[in-house]
Amino acid sequence: MNQNDILEHLSPEVAAAVLARLLRDDAGLASRAARIADDLLHHSANVDGVAADVQMELECLQAEDLWDRSGAQRDDYHEPTDEAFEMCEEALQPVFDEWRRCRELGRIEDGKHYCMGLLLGLHLFETESKTEFRGWAEDVPNCLADRVLSIWSEWCSSPEAADEVTRFLQEKCPQFAKTGR
């Protein structure tokens, strides 16, 4: 087995440890890796791309899975609408995690794009979804939009960025703008 074969068969954990050691031992490589990471982070914060991811994740949720999780369970009764909300939160957790990373890194422009993408994806799910699951998730888009806007208002220190999100809401997601958020 040659060295390339070994590298191709590493588990994600071992690959991360190898990368960490390389970056620790080689300042030039660490600088290049940081530039690549910066570029990848910036390109992942595309409003339309985030919106498409949000809409796709929500569209993939199945009513049958909701039925399995709700109703009378061994431990208690689980309200279907509550379970639908939880399923949506779980599906969108990777997007929220990426948005959180933007906030932790102080990347307000990328964070603004994630915020707008989340809102647009929720809007598209609310207005375009024809899935059976959507019928069980009536209030989910509005509740999640409230959460997104609450997080954004706590984080955003730029009046220009805040105004841009407000204009975006009015233009692209008017149902979220009308509620006084």
Phi, psi and omega in degrees: 000129180272175184297322179296323177298319179298313182297323181290342184251014178286146172288159178304323181293315180291320177300319178295322178293320177298313179299316180301319180293317178301315182292325178292323186272347185225101183299323178295317178294321178298320179295315177299317181297321179296320178295318179296315179299317179300315179296315180295319178298316181296317182287337178283345182267047179268124186306309183293324178293316178296316179300317179296320178297315180299311181298316181297315180300318181286323179294335182280349180290139186249137177300325180298321177294322177298315181297324178295329184268345187246177181084201180289122177241171182300322185269339186180183172262132180247114181298128182303320181292325176294319179293323178298317178299314180297320178297319178295317177301315180297318181295325184267359183304319178299325178290316177297324178296317178296319178297319178299320178299320176301315180296316181297328180271359180070027182268078187296322181295314177294321178298320177299318180294320176296316178303309182295322178294318176300313181296317180294319178298319176296319177300313181296320177297316181295320188265338186244341187294135177243012183286155176296324179302320183305324179298333179272349184246041185309311187268355186300310181303316180294318180295316180290325176297320176302315180296314180301313182291329176293314177299315181299315182294328177289325187271319190289120178253003182258114178301325179295315180294320178298317178296322180296319177295320178299314178296320178301314178301312182298324183276315189257332185225061189300332181293335177275334180283329186290340185274011174084015180284000000 
